[in-house]
Amino acid sequence: MSRSTVMAIDQGTTETKVVLFNDAGQILARARRAVTQHYPQPGWVEHDPAEILNGALDAAAEVITQSGTVPAAIGITNQRETIIVWDKRTGEPLYNAIVWQCRRTADTCGRLKAEGAEAVARARSGLLLDPYFSATKLAWLFQNVPGLASRARAGEVLAGTVDTWLAWNLTGRHVTDCSNAARTSLFNLATLSWDRELTRLFNVPEVVLPEIVDTCGVVGKTRALGSLPAGIPVAALIGDQQAALFGQACFRRGMAKNTYGTGSFLLINTGGEIVHSDQGLLTTVGWRRGGQTVYCLEGSVFIAGAAVQWLRDELGIIKSAAEIEALAASVPDSGGVAFVPAFVGLGTPYWDPTARGAIVGLTRGTGRAHLARACLEALAHQSQDVLECMEQEGVQPLVLRADGGAAANNLLLQIQADLSGLEVHRPAVIETTAWGAAMLAGLAVGVWTGEDELEQVWRIDRIFRPQWDAATRAEARAFWSRAVERCRHWA
């Protein structure tokens, strides 16, 4: 076992990545496995829990074989809000994982809002009533899977987000960390525990929920599973967006990052203060380490990189995601076309699960390049919606650190800088989600001594500086707002 290497399991929506880092933050090996998307009904999204687990194990074993190194620790970071239920004795999943993107509980959320429940949920959990979060997904499972509710009350069922599912299989412990618990709508931000009033509101038996632990700390050691060696400490659990914030070295209040992944998620560190938002931002836990809790404000965009995938897979106008930059750059603008990728509704600041995607402004002269450009502009506009909410809350960042797969797109980051008027900083290592989980696991076992040491490891690759004047920016934002209004309250 190498005391200077740490492995991160980064279990995402479309793929599972496993990355091995050394103590200088360099990537020594990596492997990935695709995650099959299941769409049993319009607006429903599911994953196979067994595929998630086996993909993580296979990729981890491949990384160990590639590097010839057994890491000092494993950190787990995961797609958040996705919920899994399984048999406590056999470990068999009792239903597919219901994915964070799934909108099947939109009617339930609407009913609870009409009953006045949102104020209670918001005050205690920091979250809005939306199908995005885990609680209504769990409630749906207990209402619709035959026998599940009675088995849960009998203590035969375990539930959890993806970190819990992986940790239970790897170590035998039924645990989650504060950052993931804070995304369920069942967690009290002030007490850092499951909230009895919220579990009653959503009719979720507390007996199925995992123990809540610190983000950074050894929860157990790996059992021998497949080709994965036994005895490796699992030393960090953290939701993917909080992991990216940590991986971007945003350790201090006021530091912010934006991750351009399947969705786009912009978080700002608010330190030890719980800041409740009136602008559609979410209040959440960043991480808890050494008894100290860091809170965040977050804006959530449901569809970002997934819009590029849609252009590739459904429209066929590009053959690979990487092609979109050159195609979009071949025209000076979108030719009056706006693309609002509200395929599964709209997140911050609209929180409209009934919105649907729209492309407006088409003319006979519209071509592939204009659609590609409009797609990149949409990614930047959606993030700018979030930045403007933060500005209204008085916590706008001075710079924006960018990561995620689409952060490799220079044109996208330049558009983001132009729309926001902020410098956008891209790090040398854009695998910041995996890096954040690795950092926390390494801190837990002594690979690094503290955050000061980790700040020295973080490095900038490129800075994108704004080029537009205020009038150009205002015109672009007004154009986007008109397009958004045309796709709202559709379904």
KOLBA-730425 format. One line per field, with one value per residue (C-alpha): residue number from 1; residue in three letters; x, y, z. Coordinates in nm, 3 decimals, padded with zeros to 5 digits. Example, Ala and Ser with C-alpha at 12.3 -4.5 7.8 and 13.67 -1.06 7.14 Angstrom:
<rs>
k: (1, 2)
r: (ALA, SER)
u: (01.230, 01.367)
v: (-00.450, -00.106)
w: (00.780, 00.714)
</rs>
This chain:
<rs>
k: (1, 2, 3, 4, 5, 6, 7, 8, 9, 10, 11, 12, 13, 14, 15, 16, 17, 18, 19, 20, 21, 22, 23, 24, 25, 26, 27, 28, 29, 30, 31, 32, 33, 34, 35, 36, 37, 38, 39, 40, 41, 42, 43, 44, 45, 46, 47, 48, 49, 50, 51, 52, 53, 54, 55, 56, 57, 58, 59, 60, 61, 62, 63, 64, 65, 66, 67, 68, 69, 70, 71, 72, 73, 74, 75, 76, 77, 78, 79, 80, 81, 82, 83, 84, 85, 86, 87, 88, 89, 90, 91, 92, 93, 94, 95, 96, 97, 98, 99, 100, 101, 102, 103, 104, 105, 106, 107, 108, 109, 110, 111, 112, 113, 114, 115, 116, 117, 118, 119, 120, 121, 122, 123, 124, 125, 126, 127, 128, 129, 130, 131, 132, 133, 134, 135, 136, 137, 138, 139, 140, 141, 142, 143, 144, 145, 146, 147, 148, 149, 150, 151, 152, 153, 154, 155, 156, 157, 158, 159, 160, 161, 162, 163, 164, 165, 166, 167, 168, 169, 170, 171, 172, 173, 174, 175, 176, 177, 178, 179, 180, 181, 182, 183, 184, 185, 186, 187, 188, 189, 190, 191, 192, 193, 194, 195, 196, 197, 198, 199, 200, 201, 202, 203, 204, 205, 206, 207, 208, 209, 210, 211, 212, 213, 214, 215, 216, 217, 218, 219, 220, 221, 222, 223, 224, 225, 226, 227, 228, 229, 230, 231, 232, 233, 234, 235, 236, 237, 238, 239, 240, 241, 242, 243, 244, 245, 246, 247, 248, 249, 250, 251, 252, 253, 254, 255, 256, 257, 258, 259, 260, 261, 262, 263, 264, 265, 266, 267, 268, 269, 270, 271, 272, 273, 274, 275, 276, 277, 278, 279, 280, 281, 282, 283, 284, 285, 286, 287, 288, 289, 290, 291, 292, 293, 294, 295, 296, 297, 298, 299, 300, 301, 302, 303, 304, 305, 306, 307, 308, 309, 310, 311, 312, 313, 314, 315, 316, 317, 318, 319, 320, 321, 322, 323, 324, 325, 326, 327, 328, 329, 330, 331, 332, 333, 334, 335, 336, 337, 338, 339, 340, 341, 342, 343, 344, 345, 346, 347, 348, 349, 350, 351, 352, 353, 354, 355, 356, 357, 358, 359, 360, 361, 362, 363, 364, 365, 366, 367, 368, 369, 370, 371, 372, 373, 374, 375, 376, 377, 378, 379, 380, 381, 382, 383, 384, 385, 386, 387, 388, 389, 390, 391, 392, 393, 394, 395, 396, 397, 398, 399, 400, 401, 402, 403, 404, 405, 406, 407, 408, 409, 410, 411, 412, 413, 414, 415, 416, 417, 418, 419, 420, 421, 422, 423, 424, 425, 426, 427, 428, 429, 430, 431, 432, 433, 434, 435, 436, 437, 438, 439, 440, 441, 442, 443, 444, 445, 446, 447, 448, 449, 450, 451, 452, 453, 454, 455, 456, 457, 458, 459, 460, 461, 462, 463, 464, 465, 466, 467, 468, 469, 470, 471, 472, 473, 474, 475, 476, 477, 478, 479, 480, 481, 482, 483, 484, 485, 486, 487, 488, 489, 490, 491)
r: (MET, SER, ARG, SER, THR, VAL, MET, ALA, ILE, ASP, GLN, GLY, THR, THR, GLU, THR, LYS, VAL, VAL, LEU, PHE, ASN, ASP, ALA, GLY, GLN, ILE, LEU, ALA, ARG, ALA, ARG, ARG, ALA, VAL, THR, GLN, HIS, TYR, PRO, GLN, PRO, GLY, TRP, VAL, GLU, HIS, ASP, PRO, ALA, GLU, ILE, LEU, ASN, GLY, ALA, LEU, ASP, ALA, ALA, ALA, GLU, VAL, ILE, THR, GLN, SER, GLY, THR, VAL, PRO, ALA, ALA, ILE, GLY, ILE, THR, ASN, GLN, ARG, GLU, THR, ILE, ILE, VAL, TRP, ASP, LYS, ARG, THR, GLY, GLU, PRO, LEU, TYR, ASN, ALA, ILE, VAL, TRP, GLN, CYS, ARG, ARG, THR, ALA, ASP, THR, CYS, GLY, ARG, LEU, LYS, ALA, GLU, GLY, ALA, GLU, ALA, VAL, ALA, ARG, ALA, ARG, SER, GLY, LEU, LEU, LEU, ASP, PRO, TYR, PHE, SER, ALA, THR, LYS, LEU, ALA, TRP, LEU, PHE, GLN, ASN, VAL, PRO, GLY, LEU, ALA, SER, ARG, ALA, ARG, ALA, GLY, GLU, VAL, LEU, ALA, GLY, THR, VAL, ASP, THR, TRP, LEU, ALA, TRP, ASN, LEU, THR, GLY, ARG, HIS, VAL, THR, ASP, CYS, SER, ASN, ALA, ALA, ARG, THR, SER, LEU, PHE, ASN, LEU, ALA, THR, LEU, SER, TRP, ASP, ARG, GLU, LEU, THR, ARG, LEU, PHE, ASN, VAL, PRO, GLU, VAL, VAL, LEU, PRO, GLU, ILE, VAL, ASP, THR, CYS, GLY, VAL, VAL, GLY, LYS, THR, ARG, ALA, LEU, GLY, SER, LEU, PRO, ALA, GLY, ILE, PRO, VAL, ALA, ALA, LEU, ILE, GLY, ASP, GLN, GLN, ALA, ALA, LEU, PHE, GLY, GLN, ALA, CYS, PHE, ARG, ARG, GLY, MET, ALA, LYS, ASN, THR, TYR, GLY, THR, GLY, SER, PHE, LEU, LEU, ILE, ASN, THR, GLY, GLY, GLU, ILE, VAL, HIS, SER, ASP, GLN, GLY, LEU, LEU, THR, THR, VAL, GLY, TRP, ARG, ARG, GLY, GLY, GLN, THR, VAL, TYR, CYS, LEU, GLU, GLY, SER, VAL, PHE, ILE, ALA, GLY, ALA, ALA, VAL, GLN, TRP, LEU, ARG, ASP, GLU, LEU, GLY, ILE, ILE, LYS, SER, ALA, ALA, GLU, ILE, GLU, ALA, LEU, ALA, ALA, SER, VAL, PRO, ASP, SER, GLY, GLY, VAL, ALA, PHE, VAL, PRO, ALA, PHE, VAL, GLY, LEU, GLY, THR, PRO, TYR, TRP, ASP, PRO, THR, ALA, ARG, GLY, ALA, ILE, VAL, GLY, LEU, THR, ARG, GLY, THR, GLY, ARG, ALA, HIS, LEU, ALA, ARG, ALA, CYS, LEU, GLU, ALA, LEU, ALA, HIS, GLN, SER, GLN, ASP, VAL, LEU, GLU, CYS, MET, GLU, GLN, GLU, GLY, VAL, GLN, PRO, LEU, VAL, LEU, ARG, ALA, ASP, GLY, GLY, ALA, ALA, ALA, ASN, ASN, LEU, LEU, LEU, GLN, ILE, GLN, ALA, ASP, LEU, SER, GLY, LEU, GLU, VAL, HIS, ARG, PRO, ALA, VAL, ILE, GLU, THR, THR, ALA, TRP, GLY, ALA, ALA, MET, LEU, ALA, GLY, LEU, ALA, VAL, GLY, VAL, TRP, THR, GLY, GLU, ASP, GLU, LEU, GLU, GLN, VAL, TRP, ARG, ILE, ASP, ARG, ILE, PHE, ARG, PRO, GLN, TRP, ASP, ALA, ALA, THR, ARG, ALA, GLU, ALA, ARG, ALA, PHE, TRP, SER, ARG, ALA, VAL, GLU, ARG, CYS, ARG, HIS, TRP, ALA)
u: (00.000, 00.141, 00.117, 00.147, -00.140, -00.514, -00.795, -01.122, -01.436, -01.634, -01.974, -02.157, -02.481, -02.348, -02.029, -01.827, -01.467, -01.191, -00.880, -00.552, -00.364, -00.023, 00.044, 00.131, -00.216, -00.093, -00.308, -00.126, -00.404, -00.772, -01.050, -01.416, -01.733, -02.048, -02.377, -02.681, -02.971, -03.320, -03.629, -03.934, -04.174, -04.139, -03.962, -03.856, -03.485, -03.343, -03.010, -02.927, -02.766, -02.578, -02.428, -02.318, -02.146, -01.985, -01.862, -01.698, -01.532, -01.410, -01.269, -01.098, -00.936, -00.821, -00.659, -00.473, -00.352, -00.247, -00.049, 00.076, -00.021, -00.266, -00.372, -00.350, -00.723, -01.036, -01.263, -01.614, -01.795, -02.127, -02.426, -02.647, -03.020, -03.031, -03.190, -03.151, -03.331, -03.198, -03.249, -03.064, -02.975, -02.891, -02.787, -03.015, -03.159, -03.538, -03.593, -03.382, -03.207, -03.433, -03.202, -03.183, -03.309, -03.630, -03.951, -04.200, -04.285, -04.374, -04.742, -04.648, -04.439, -04.723, -04.967, -04.729, -04.677, -05.053, -05.074, -04.819, -04.541, -04.266, -04.204, -04.141, -03.916, -03.721, -03.666, -03.537, -03.357, -03.264, -03.423, -03.730, -04.002, -03.892, -03.872, -03.494, -03.445, -03.450, -03.741, -04.029, -03.844, -03.830, -04.195, -04.283, -04.095, -04.276, -04.610, -04.553, -04.323, -04.542, -04.451, -04.167, -04.327, -04.412, -04.065, -03.909, -04.106, -03.989, -03.626, -03.558, -03.480, -03.193, -03.199, -02.949, -02.792, -02.519, -02.240, -02.430, -02.482, -02.111, -01.990, -02.223, -02.099, -01.733, -01.723, -02.049, -02.140, -02.470, -02.351, -02.376, -02.205, -02.355, -02.313, -02.525, -02.775, -02.830, -02.966, -03.247, -03.497, -03.492, -03.189, -03.190, -02.915, -02.893, -02.887, -02.696, -02.929, -03.235, -03.537, -03.836, -04.086, -03.949, -03.948, -04.314, -04.395, -04.260, -04.375, -04.025, -03.949, -03.635, -03.522, -03.419, -03.190, -02.811, -02.596, -02.466, -02.089, -01.830, -01.729, -01.363, -01.284, -01.235, -01.574, -01.432, -01.198, -01.271, -01.387, -01.248, -01.485, -01.392, -01.039, -01.047, -00.806, -00.933, -00.813, -00.808, -00.956, -01.267, -01.191, -01.425, -01.783, -01.898, -02.155, -02.005, -02.064, -01.928, -01.631, -01.564, -01.579, -01.322, -01.117, -01.107, -00.949, -01.248, -01.179, -01.274, -01.599, -01.681, -01.490, -01.700, -01.686, -01.905, -01.906, -02.015, -02.115, -02.437, -02.597, -02.428, -02.385, -02.254, -02.156, -02.021, -01.866, -02.051, -01.825, -01.995, -02.305, -02.635, -02.754, -03.118, -03.197, -03.502, -03.375, -03.421, -03.075, -03.036, -02.871, -02.663, -02.368, -02.035, -01.846, -01.785, -01.431, -01.285, -01.617, -01.638, -01.916, -01.884, -02.210, -02.277, -02.529, -02.593, -02.762, -02.864, -02.897, -03.041, -02.921, -02.577, -02.340, -02.643, -02.759, -02.437, -02.497, -02.847, -02.708, -02.472, -02.698, -03.047, -02.989, -02.657, -02.515, -02.183, -02.006, -01.838, -01.888, -01.544, -01.654, -01.901, -01.641, -01.504, -01.852, -01.989, -01.683, -01.738, -02.016, -01.992, -02.320, -02.626, -02.804, -03.093, -03.147, -03.198, -03.190, -03.340, -03.254, -03.531, -03.569, -03.647, -03.773, -03.580, -03.379, -03.246, -03.404, -03.724, -03.784, -04.038, -04.071, -04.331, -04.092, -03.976, -03.698, -03.737, -03.540, -03.673, -03.573, -03.524, -03.508, -03.437, -03.076, -03.028, -02.762, -02.581, -02.328, -02.598, -02.756, -02.415, -02.347, -02.691, -02.625, -02.300, -02.469, -02.748, -02.498, -02.346, -02.683, -02.816, -02.509, -02.545, -02.901, -02.744, -02.472, -02.733, -02.922, -02.602, -02.544, -02.893, -02.809, -02.494, -02.254, -02.141, -01.793, -01.512, -01.389, -01.537, -01.343, -01.465, -01.441, -01.622, -01.597, -01.730, -01.474, -01.229, -01.433, -01.254, -01.545, -01.790, -01.571, -01.515, -01.892, -01.933, -01.677, -01.847, -02.195, -02.088, -01.826, -01.609, -01.275, -01.321, -01.031, -00.977, -00.749, -00.467, -00.654, -01.022, -01.101, -01.178, -01.467, -01.243, -00.959, -01.179, -01.275, -00.910, -00.802, -01.048, -00.955, -00.587, -00.640, -00.816, -00.516, -00.235, -00.124, -00.163, -00.151, -00.413, -00.581, -00.282, -00.074, -00.348, -00.381, -00.022, -00.108, -00.400, -00.282, -00.443, -00.433, -00.596, -00.782, -01.073, -01.135, -01.463, -01.465, -01.824, -01.945, -02.248, -02.489, -02.397, -02.431, -02.774, -02.901, -02.791, -02.954, -03.284, -03.282, -03.232, -03.510, -03.758, -03.669, -03.702, -04.051, -04.165, -04.084, -04.218, -04.538, -04.553, -04.612)
v: (00.000, 00.339, 00.609, 00.880, 00.781, 00.819, 00.675, 00.852, 00.673, 00.940, 00.785, 01.017, 01.020, 00.896, 00.721, 00.600, 00.723, 00.598, 00.814, 00.756, 01.068, 01.112, 01.360, 01.632, 01.608, 01.433, 01.165, 00.831, 00.615, 00.631, 00.412, 00.464, 00.265, 00.390, 00.398, 00.289, 00.536, 00.388, 00.592, 00.378, 00.671, 01.030, 01.232, 00.920, 00.834, 00.521, 00.340, -00.021, -00.024, -00.346, -00.188, 00.113, -00.110, -00.347, -00.056, 00.105, -00.222, -00.302, 00.047, 00.047, -00.288, -00.164, 00.144, -00.066, -00.298, -00.003, 00.164, -00.138, 00.056, -00.005, 00.341, 00.466, 00.545, 00.568, 00.871, 00.829, 01.110, 01.060, 01.185, 01.331, 01.291, 00.958, 00.706, 00.328, 00.073, -00.276, -00.590, -00.554, -00.924, -01.010, -00.672, -00.718, -00.392, -00.382, -00.137, 00.054, 00.366, 00.668, 00.932, 01.296, 01.400, 01.197, 01.404, 01.132, 01.304, 01.645, 01.599, 01.504, 01.818, 02.026, 01.879, 01.940, 02.299, 02.353, 02.224, 02.482, 02.231, 02.412, 02.670, 02.393, 02.196, 02.505, 02.630, 02.294, 02.146, 02.457, 02.297, 02.367, 02.112, 01.968, 01.617, 01.672, 01.582, 01.235, 01.248, 01.231, 00.959, 00.749, 00.821, 00.707, 00.380, 00.303, 00.380, 00.190, -00.109, -00.390, -00.488, -00.237, -00.019, -00.311, -00.462, -00.125, -00.095, -00.447, -00.340, -00.550, -00.264, -00.017, 00.303, 00.563, 00.780, 00.637, 00.704, 00.493, 00.210, 00.199, 00.235, -00.042, -00.281, -00.189, -00.182, -00.325, 00.006, 00.183, 00.546, 00.875, 01.208, 01.549, 01.677, 01.395, 01.388, 01.760, 01.683, 01.452, 01.706, 01.487, 01.648, 01.939, 02.189, 02.324, 01.996, 01.802, 01.505, 01.343, 01.561, 01.384, 01.638, 01.601, 01.220, 01.239, 01.496, 01.270, 00.948, 00.797, 00.547, 00.671, 00.312, 00.279, 00.583, 00.558, 00.686, 01.038, 01.076, 01.345, 01.394, 01.335, 01.029, 00.653, 00.478, 00.129, -00.083, -00.260, -00.617, -00.845, -00.783, -00.910, -00.792, -00.509, -00.581, -00.595, -00.359, -00.021, 00.255, 00.424, 00.767, 01.022, 01.044, 01.361, 01.468, 01.546, 01.920, 01.973, 01.757, 01.988, 02.293, 02.130, 02.013, 02.372, 02.469, 02.693, 02.658, 03.012, 03.205, 03.378, 03.135, 02.981, 02.720, 02.608, 02.248, 02.189, 01.825, 01.649, 01.939, 02.257, 02.340, 02.664, 02.670, 02.944, 02.882, 03.068, 02.940, 02.842, 03.051, 02.901, 03.154, 03.114, 03.249, 03.432, 03.404, 03.033, 02.929, 02.620, 02.620, 02.308, 02.156, 02.174, 01.935, 01.852, 01.782, 01.771, 01.873, 02.191, 02.235, 02.446, 02.558, 02.671, 02.838, 02.646, 02.702, 02.393, 02.369, 02.032, 02.010, 02.136, 01.884, 01.662, 01.919, 01.864, 01.489, 01.545, 01.730, 01.437, 01.139, 01.255, 01.517, 01.382, 01.726, 01.638, 01.303, 01.373, 01.626, 01.774, 01.876, 02.135, 02.404, 02.424, 02.404, 02.678, 02.897, 02.882, 03.142, 03.477, 03.429, 03.204, 03.386, 03.484, 03.128, 03.054, 02.698, 02.639, 02.278, 02.235, 01.864, 01.778, 02.117, 02.420, 02.455, 02.776, 03.030, 02.908, 02.568, 02.481, 02.103, 02.166, 02.356, 02.174, 02.230, 02.478, 02.609, 02.946, 03.194, 02.942, 03.076, 02.917, 03.023, 02.844, 02.574, 02.321, 02.577, 02.814, 02.534, 02.442, 02.805, 02.843, 02.532, 02.670, 03.005, 02.821, 02.657, 02.996, 03.174, 02.916, 02.962, 03.338, 03.302, 03.152, 03.417, 03.691, 03.524, 03.519, 03.886, 03.965, 03.776, 03.987, 03.694, 03.724, 03.580, 03.799, 03.520, 03.189, 02.863, 02.625, 02.247, 01.945, 01.790, 02.092, 02.321, 02.199, 02.406, 02.741, 02.905, 02.813, 02.963, 03.279, 03.317, 03.266, 03.538, 03.774, 03.718, 03.743, 04.015, 03.789, 03.625, 03.251, 03.039, 02.685, 02.464, 02.254, 01.941, 01.962, 01.629, 01.839, 01.623, 01.319, 01.536, 01.680, 01.332, 01.225, 01.535, 01.460, 01.090, 01.182, 01.431, 01.158, 00.921, 01.177, 01.201, 01.580, 01.778, 02.043, 02.280, 02.517, 02.239, 02.153, 02.517, 02.498, 02.199, 02.370, 02.536, 02.753, 02.637, 02.942, 03.262, 03.381, 03.756, 03.931, 04.121, 04.250, 04.589, 04.625, 04.706, 04.393, 04.182, 04.329, 04.270, 03.905, 03.849, 04.003, 03.776, 03.471, 03.572, 03.598, 03.246, 03.100, 03.242, 03.060, 02.715, 02.754, 02.588, 02.365, 02.009)
w: (00.000, -00.104, 00.163, -00.105, -00.336, -00.293, -00.505, -00.581, -00.695, -00.881, -00.946, -01.185, -01.379, -01.711, -01.604, -01.310, -01.303, -01.078, -01.053, -00.866, -00.752, -00.597, -00.318, -00.574, -00.728, -01.042, -01.201, -01.207, -01.352, -01.435, -01.567, -01.644, -01.697, -01.865, -01.675, -01.875, -01.869, -01.836, -01.929, -01.842, -01.895, -02.020, -01.752, -01.556, -01.523, -01.359, -01.315, -01.231, -00.881, -00.958, -01.270, -01.065, -00.807, -01.057, -01.270, -00.968, -00.863, -01.214, -01.269, -00.928, -00.996, -01.338, -01.184, -00.928, -01.205, -01.428, -01.153, -00.966, -00.652, -00.370, -00.246, 00.111, 00.108, -00.106, -00.127, -00.268, -00.447, -00.615, -00.810, -00.541, -00.468, -00.658, -00.422, -00.385, -00.164, -00.099, 00.110, 00.441, 00.451, 00.090, -00.047, -00.348, -00.488, -00.449, -00.735, -00.983, -00.856, -00.909, -01.054, -00.947, -01.292, -01.256, -01.247, -01.149, -00.820, -00.965, -00.873, -00.516, -00.484, -00.622, -00.369, -00.077, -00.189, -00.205, 00.152, 00.266, 00.337, 00.146, 00.419, 00.674, 00.439, 00.342, 00.696, 00.818, 00.516, 00.316, 00.008, -00.202, -00.274, -00.605, -00.758, -00.776, -00.409, -00.255, -00.010, -00.256, -00.450, -00.134, -00.063, -00.416, -00.365, -00.040, -00.206, -00.530, -00.469, -00.329, 00.026, 00.055, 00.323, 00.552, 00.505, 00.584, 00.909, 00.997, 00.960, 00.650, 00.410, 00.381, 00.178, 00.080, -00.184, -00.406, -00.155, 00.097, -00.152, -00.240, 00.119, 00.240, -00.028, 00.024, 00.405, 00.541, 00.712, 00.641, 00.641, 00.458, 00.510, 00.585, 00.227, 00.085, 00.373, 00.314, -00.036, 00.075, 00.223, 00.535, 00.704, 00.948, 00.861, 01.214, 01.410, 01.139, 01.189, 01.035, 01.109, 01.265, 01.129, 00.775, 00.782, 00.892, 00.622, 00.347, 00.518, 00.518, 00.799, 00.973, 01.035, 00.667, 00.674, 00.721, 01.005, 00.931, 00.961, 00.892, 00.529, 00.613, 00.823, 00.794, 00.783, 00.734, 00.525, 00.199, 00.198, -00.073, -00.364, -00.708, -00.784, -00.530, -00.242, 00.115, 00.384, 00.204, 00.425, 00.283, 00.427, 00.264, 00.142, -00.033, -00.291, -00.629, -00.634, -00.285, -00.382, -00.677, -00.448, -00.219, -00.519, -00.646, -00.311, -00.231, 00.139, 00.243, 00.257, -00.073, -00.296, -00.576, -00.849, -01.137, -01.258, -01.617, -01.611, -01.707, -01.523, -01.409, -01.043, -00.900, -00.532, -00.309, 00.032, 00.312, 00.590, 00.913, 00.836, 00.721, 00.460, 00.361, 00.015, -00.117, -00.476, -00.546, -00.428, -00.212, 00.128, 00.182, 00.365, 00.187, 00.414, 00.777, 00.895, 01.242, 01.394, 01.181, 00.927, 00.612, 00.448, 00.091, -00.132, -00.451, -00.783, -00.979, -01.358, -01.453, -01.815, -01.924, -02.084, -02.142, -02.399, -02.594, -02.573, -02.710, -03.012, -03.065, -02.994, -03.092, -03.363, -03.492, -03.573, -03.407, -03.380, -03.048, -02.771, -02.839, -03.191, -03.067, -02.993, -03.348, -03.500, -03.273, -03.331, -03.708, -03.675, -03.493, -03.305, -03.291, -03.572, -03.346, -03.220, -02.850, -02.714, -02.368, -02.273, -02.015, -02.092, -01.729, -01.614, -01.492, -01.172, -01.016, -01.005, -01.172, -01.008, -01.272, -01.321, -01.595, -01.824, -02.136, -02.386, -02.668, -02.966, -03.082, -03.346, -03.628, -03.983, -04.319, -04.276, -03.944, -03.964, -03.749, -03.633, -03.507, -03.300, -03.159, -03.068, -02.910, -02.704, -02.557, -02.494, -02.307, -02.074, -01.992, -01.958, -01.714, -01.495, -01.522, -01.390, -01.076, -01.048, -01.062, -00.775, -00.572, -00.648, -00.518, -00.198, -00.158, -00.203, -00.565, -00.619, -00.749, -00.977, -01.089, -01.088, -01.360, -01.388, -01.527, -01.871, -02.060, -01.890, -02.154, -02.403, -02.441, -02.623, -02.348, -02.076, -02.280, -02.326, -01.950, -01.876, -02.124, -01.978, -01.615, -01.633, -01.412, -01.472, -01.517, -01.393, -01.522, -01.311, -01.448, -01.333, -01.430, -01.259, -00.953, -00.831, -00.802, -00.673, -00.396, -00.275, -00.291, -00.094, 00.186, 00.201, 00.205, 00.488, 00.689, 00.670, 00.687, 00.322, 00.363, 00.684, 00.607, 00.364, 00.350, 00.198, -00.052, -00.164, -00.284, -00.502, -00.685, -01.010, -01.281, -01.643, -01.805, -01.719, -01.937, -01.909, -02.004, -02.334, -02.357, -02.239, -02.011, -02.296, -02.494, -02.181, -02.098, -02.453, -02.445, -02.107, -02.219, -02.527, -02.303, -02.065, -02.354, -02.464, -02.113, -02.071, -02.385, -02.244, -01.890, -01.756, -02.061, -01.941)
</rs>
